[in-house]
Amino acid sequence: MDLRDVTAVDQVWATDITYIPLQKGFLYLVAIMDLHSRRVLSWKLSNSLDTEFCLEALEMALSSGRVPSCGVKTETRLP
């Protein structure tokens, strides 16, 4: 998706998961953002890379009454 095509708030949301290295393992962070405003709509931390904390972050973003107008699209980028 070309970011120049994003012209309104709640048109497209994006999500990303990253890891934070600790002395004993990792902490995982998921964030959901509005691509137009660059506002973080929700985020969650977890000590395991399971789907539950990602779904909780999505539910938190949706509970504000906001919904992305493009619906839901998944895309995986590997390094």
N, C-alpha and C positions, 0 to 999 in steps of 0.2 A: 504494500500500500504506500502510495506517495503521500507524505504528510501535508503537502500543499493542498491536497483534496479534502483535508479535515478543516471544515469552516465553521463548525458550531460545537458548543458544549454538548456532551452526551451523544455525539455522533459516533464516536469510536472510543472504546476503552481498551486498555492494554494491561497485560499482567506479566510479571516476571518473577522467577524464583532465583535466589542466589544463596550462597552458603557463606557463613562466617566461621573461619577456623578458630577453634579454642584449644586450650592445652590438651583436653581429653575429648576429641571428636569435633563435631560441627554443630552450629546452630543454623537453621534454615529460615529465610525471610521471604515471604511472598508479599507483593504489593500490587494493588490495582489502581490504575491511573486513568484519568480522562486525557486523551491525547491533545485536545484543543487547548484546554486551560492548563495542562500539566499538573493538575491538582491530584494529590494522592487521595483516593476515595476510601481506601481501607488497607490495612496491612496486618499480618500475623506472623508470629515467631513460633518455631517448633524445634524440638530436639531430634525429630525423626522426619524423614522425607516421605510422609504419607499423604494421601489425598485429602484427608479430613481437614487439615488446617487451611488448605487452599479453598475448599468449599466453604469453610467458615468465613474466610475473607470475602469471598464472593457474596455470601448471604449478608454480611455486614454492609457491603457497598449497595446492594439492592434494597436493604431495609431503610435506606434514606429516602426511598421513593423515586430515586433516579433509575433510569434504564437506558442502556445504549440503544440508539435508534437503528443501528445496523444489525441488531440481533447478536448472536454469538458465533464467533469464528475462532477456530484454533489453528495455530501455526507453531511449528517447532523449529527453532534455530539451534543448531549444534555448533560448538566452537570449531 
